[in-house]
Amino acid sequence: MTISSAGVAGVGGRATFAALMVLPAMGLPITLVALLISIEPLIDMGRTALNVNGSMVAGTITSQLMHQTDKSIFDK
């Protein structure tokens, strides 16, 4: 299960593929994947927004720590 889920990381809509592997292993019906497919785009949008926000914060903090931030542009 762990090895197969590692290959899913770079695939869009990966939660659906991961659910197809995990649900039968747990003894749950695969029909639950239909529910997951309907809400996966919303979950993916939130995940993407969080990743973009984290990258922006990390870049801003790194720039300020290295004293490379132009404060006049930053304050605008």
C-alpha positions, -999 to 999 in steps of 0.1 A, spaced: 0 0 0 28 24 9 48 18 -23 17 22 -45 6 54 -28 41 69 -33 36 67 -71 4 87 -69 20 119 -55 27 135 -88 -7 128 -104 -35 153 -106 -66 141 -88 -44 119 -67 -69 115 -39 -92 95 -62 -64 71 -72 -52 68 -36 -88 60 -25 -91 33 -51 -61 16 -35 -69 22 1 -106 16 4 -106 -21 -7 -76 -27 16 -96 -14 45 -127 -35 35 -147 -5 25 -168 -3 -7 -153 14 -37 -186 33 -43 -173 58 -17 -149 70 -45 -179 86 -62 -183 109 -33 -146 117 -33 -147 125 -70 -174 151 -65 -155 171 -38 -119 165 -50 -117 197 -70 -126 218 -40 -101 200 -18 -74 204 -46 -81 242 -48 -76 246 -11 -44 225 -12 -31 246 -41 -39 279 -24 -21 267 7 10 257 -13 11 290 -31 6 310 1 34 290 18 58 296 -11 51 333 -10 56 336 28 89 315 26 102 337 -2 93 369 16 109 358 49 140 346 32 144 378 13 141 399 45 165 377 64 191 381 37 184 419 36 176 418 -1 140 432 2 135 467 -13 113 481 14 99 509 -8 85 484 -32 74 460 -4 55 487 14 35 497 -17 
